[in-house]
Structure formats: C-alpha cells, structure tokens
Amino acid sequence: MRISDRLLRHYLDHVYWICGGPCGGKSTMMTMLSSKWGIRAYSVDDQTFAYQKKANSQDHPAILRHFVDWEWYFLGRGNDREQWLNSVFEESVEFTVLDLLQMGKNTPIVVDAFMEPEFLQGVSDNHHIVYLFAEDDVIRSEYLNRDHLRGMEEIFPKLSEPERARRATLENAVRASNHYLRQVQRHQVQYFVRDSLTTKEDMLVRIEQHFELHQSLSMEDC
C-alpha cells in the first residue's frame, strides 16, 4: 500500500522541512526554531538506530547492510559507498513519514532531514521547505569539526593513507553539497548559502520569513 502525495500533503501540512548539504546549519536552525517558537523538533540523524530496528531485509537492504570497515569506507577504490549511502537515505523516507504521522498535528514540527526536492514538493508547500548550504571553503574548514564527525580525526591515522582519506572526505563532502544544490536549483526550491560571515541570527530571520512563521503561528494561537 502506498499513501498518495495528496494525502501526505494534507496530513503533513504542519511540518516545516529543513534540508541541505553539510555545514549548512540544518541542525542549528532546527534547534533554534524549536526553542524560539515552541514547536517540536525531529532530526533524522537521531533516528538511525531506531530505523534499523524497524527495517526488514526485503524492503530496506541498504539500512541493514553490514558495514565492511573504515579502510573500505574511506579508501576503497571503486567501492559503492555513495550509492549505498543514497540508498539508505531513500529507504529512510518512509520511516520519517510514518514517525511524523504518528506524532499528530497538535503542534507544528520542524524537521532536519535529507530529502529530495522532488519528493518534498509533492507532499509539502514550498513555504514549508528550505534548503541550507555552505560555501565550499566553509565545508572544508568546518566539516570535520562537527560534534558527530570529530571521531573521524581519530580514525584517519589508523588507515593506510591517512592524508588521502582526510582530503578525499572533505572533497566528497564539497562535491555532494554542490550536486545537491544543483538539484534544488533545478526544482526552484528556496535555499540559502552561508559563508564564513553569516551569523546564526541572520539565517534564522531568513528562514522565519520564508516559513512565514510570524503569520502562520500567530493565526494558530487565535
């Protein structure tokens, strides 16, 4: 059974989607919006193990795939790492949607996720979708300093080619971000690109204006 986009658009009309590339500020903006406006926050990254528990081998082979090792992940020549990760994202969509439906519509929800613009445009209004990106140099300088990736710096020295692994990781992050940005541009979805001078407060204002939060949430309070 497949739920139609029309039904999802109706039952998810209280959801605000923040997607985008690495170092764009998705998690930070989700947290700031949730705190300021008193709306619920849902991060797909926090659901990794929950999704694995719900997955089955027939429908979710990528989510349940055995992890080889870090040498393969960072340095395996010709490996299918990117295809595997993309499949994980695709298989995770249904779990994300089901969780959001089960959370109900009593309170708006802001979601930090990796979602294709084509899918989101089918189930949400454009004013509920924003993509955040960072300039290439920002990604290169900040990517490995994020809390959930700091452990990589401890892994690299244990690999056969530490410097190549570190360099390739940063360039892969930049390439993936630019590829994702081009997708978003083709679908004409709202996006913002942060540089080294962009403040969290400035980005928050941009997103609030795009989401029309002052108007929509004020109407709900009436």
C-alpha positions as CSV (number, residue, x, y, z in Angstrom):
1,M,0.0,0.0,0.0
2,R,1.3,3.5,-0.9
3,I,0.0,6.7,0.7
4,S,-0.8,9.3,-2.0
5,D,1.1,12.5,-2.1
6,R,-2.2,14.3,-1.9
7,L,-3.0,12.7,1.5
8,L,0.5,13.3,2.8
9,R,0.3,16.9,1.8
10,H,-2.8,17.2,4.0
11,Y,-1.6,15.3,7.0
12,L,1.9,16.9,6.9
13,D,0.8,20.5,6.4
14,H,2.0,21.4,9.9
15,V,5.6,20.2,9.1
16,Y,8.5,22.5,8.2
17,W,11.3,20.9,6.4
18,I,15.0,22.0,6.7
19,C,17.3,20.1,4.4
20,G,20.5,20.7,2.6
21,G,24.2,20.0,2.5
22,P,26.9,19.6,5.1
23,C,27.7,22.6,7.3
24,G,24.6,24.5,6.1
25,G,23.3,24.8,9.6
26,K,20.3,22.5,9.5
27,S,20.5,21.1,13.0
28,T,21.3,24.5,14.5
29,M,18.3,26.1,12.7
30,M,16.0,23.3,13.7
31,T,17.0,23.7,17.4
32,M,16.7,27.5,17.3
33,L,13.3,27.4,15.7
34,S,12.0,24.8,18.1
35,S,13.3,26.7,21.1
36,K,12.0,30.1,20.0
37,W,8.6,29.1,18.7
38,G,7.9,26.1,21.0
39,I,7.4,23.7,18.1
40,R,8.6,20.1,18.1
41,A,11.9,19.1,16.5
42,Y,12.6,15.9,14.6
43,S,16.1,15.1,13.4
44,V,16.5,12.1,11.0
45,D,20.2,11.7,12.1
46,D,19.0,10.9,15.6
47,Q,16.8,8.1,14.3
48,T,19.5,5.9,12.7
49,F,19.3,3.1,15.2
50,A,15.5,3.3,15.5
51,Y,15.2,2.9,11.7
52,Q,17.5,-0.1,11.8
53,K,15.3,-1.8,14.4
54,K,12.2,-1.2,12.2
55,A,13.8,-2.3,8.9
56,N,13.5,-5.6,7.2
57,S,15.9,-7.2,4.7
58,Q,13.4,-7.2,1.8
59,D,12.4,-3.6,1.9
60,H,15.5,-2.0,3.5
61,P,18.6,-3.8,2.4
62,A,20.8,-0.7,2.5
63,I,19.8,0.2,6.1
64,L,20.6,-3.3,7.2
65,R,23.8,-3.8,5.1
66,H,26.8,-5.0,7.0
67,F,29.4,-2.3,7.4
68,V,32.7,-3.5,6.0
69,D,35.4,-1.4,7.7
70,W,36.8,2.1,7.7
71,E,39.5,1.2,5.2
72,W,36.9,0.3,2.7
73,Y,34.7,3.3,3.6
74,F,37.4,5.9,3.2
75,L,39.9,4.4,0.8
76,G,38.2,1.5,-1.0
77,R,38.9,2.2,-4.7
78,G,35.8,1.7,-6.8
79,N,33.6,0.9,-3.8
80,D,29.9,1.7,-3.9
81,R,29.9,3.8,-0.7
82,E,28.0,6.8,-2.3
83,Q,25.4,4.6,-3.9
84,W,24.9,2.7,-0.6
85,L,24.5,6.0,1.4
86,N,22.0,7.3,-1.1
87,S,20.0,4.1,-0.8
88,V,20.0,4.5,3.0
89,F,18.5,8.0,2.6
90,E,15.9,6.7,0.2
91,E,14.9,3.8,2.4
92,S,14.7,6.1,5.4
93,V,12.0,8.3,3.9
94,E,9.1,6.0,4.8
95,F,10.2,5.7,8.4
96,T,10.5,9.5,8.7
97,V,7.0,10.0,7.2
98,L,5.4,7.3,9.5
99,D,7.0,8.9,12.6
100,L,5.7,12.3,11.6
101,L,2.2,11.0,11.0
102,Q,2.2,9.3,14.4
103,M,3.3,12.5,16.1
104,G,-0.1,14.0,15.2
105,K,-1.0,17.5,14.2
106,N,-1.5,19.2,17.5
107,T,1.8,21.1,17.3
108,P,3.9,22.2,14.3
109,I,7.1,20.1,13.7
110,V,10.4,21.3,12.3
111,V,12.4,18.5,10.6
112,D,16.1,18.3,9.9
113,A,16.4,15.7,7.1
114,F,18.0,14.7,3.8
115,M,15.1,14.7,1.4
116,E,15.0,15.1,-2.4
117,P,13.3,18.3,-3.5
118,E,11.1,16.4,-6.0
119,F,9.6,14.4,-3.2
120,L,9.1,17.3,-0.8
121,Q,7.4,19.4,-3.5
122,G,4.9,16.6,-3.8
123,V,3.9,16.4,-0.2
124,S,4.5,20.0,1.1
125,D,4.0,23.6,0.2
126,N,7.1,25.5,-0.9
127,H,6.8,27.9,2.0
128,H,7.4,24.9,4.3
129,I,10.6,23.8,2.6
130,V,14.0,25.3,2.8
131,Y,17.5,24.0,1.9
132,L,20.6,25.2,3.6
133,F,24.1,25.0,2.1
134,A,27.6,26.3,2.9
135,E,30.3,27.7,0.6
136,D,33.0,25.2,-0.3
137,D,35.7,26.8,1.9
138,V,33.3,26.7,4.9
139,I,32.8,23.0,4.3
140,R,36.5,22.3,4.1
141,S,37.2,24.2,7.3
142,E,34.2,23.1,9.4
143,Y,33.1,19.6,8.2
144,L,35.3,17.5,10.5
145,N,34.8,19.8,13.5
146,R,31.1,19.0,13.8
147,D,30.3,17.0,17.0
148,H,29.2,13.8,15.3
149,L,32.2,13.7,13.0
150,R,35.1,14.6,15.3
151,G,35.8,10.9,15.7
152,M,37.0,10.7,12.1
153,E,40.2,12.6,13.0
154,E,41.0,9.6,15.3
155,I,40.3,7.1,12.5
156,F,42.4,8.6,9.8
157,P,45.8,7.9,11.4
158,K,44.9,4.2,11.6
159,L,44.3,3.9,7.8
160,S,46.9,3.0,5.2
161,E,46.8,6.5,3.6
162,P,45.6,9.0,6.3
163,E,46.1,12.2,4.4
164,R,44.4,10.9,1.2
165,A,41.5,9.7,3.3
166,R,41.1,13.1,5.0
167,R,41.5,15.0,1.8
168,A,39.0,12.7,-0.1
169,T,36.5,13.0,2.7
170,L,36.4,16.8,2.5
171,E,36.3,16.9,-1.3
172,N,33.5,14.3,-1.3
173,A,31.5,16.5,1.1
174,V,32.0,19.5,-1.2
175,R,31.1,17.6,-4.3
176,A,27.9,16.1,-2.7
177,S,26.9,19.5,-1.5
178,N,27.2,21.1,-4.9
179,H,25.4,18.2,-6.6
180,Y,22.5,18.6,-4.1
181,L,22.5,22.4,-4.6
182,R,22.1,21.9,-8.4
183,Q,19.1,19.6,-7.8
184,V,17.5,22.2,-5.6
185,Q,18.1,25.0,-8.1
186,R,16.5,22.9,-10.9
187,H,13.4,22.4,-8.8
188,Q,13.3,26.1,-7.9
189,V,13.0,25.5,-4.1
190,Q,14.1,28.2,-1.6
191,Y,17.7,27.8,-0.5
192,F,20.2,29.8,1.4
193,V,24.0,29.5,1.3
194,R,26.1,30.5,4.3
195,D,29.6,31.9,4.1
196,S,32.1,32.5,6.9
197,L,30.4,35.8,7.9
198,T,26.8,34.5,8.1
199,T,25.5,34.6,11.6
200,K,23.0,32.1,13.1
201,E,20.7,35.0,13.9
202,D,20.7,36.3,10.3
203,M,20.0,32.8,8.9
204,L,17.2,32.3,11.5
205,V,15.5,35.5,10.3
206,R,15.7,34.4,6.7
207,I,14.1,31.1,7.5
208,E,11.4,32.6,9.7
209,Q,10.4,34.9,6.9
210,H,10.4,32.2,4.3
211,F,8.3,29.9,6.5
212,E,6.0,32.9,7.3
213,L,6.1,31.8,11.0
214,H,5.0,35.2,12.4
215,Q,1.9,34.9,10.3
216,S,1.1,31.2,10.4
217,L,1.8,30.5,14.1
218,S,0.0,33.7,15.2
219,M,-3.1,32.5,13.4
220,E,-2.9,29.2,15.2
221,D,-2.8,31.0,18.5
222,C,-6.0,32.9,17.7
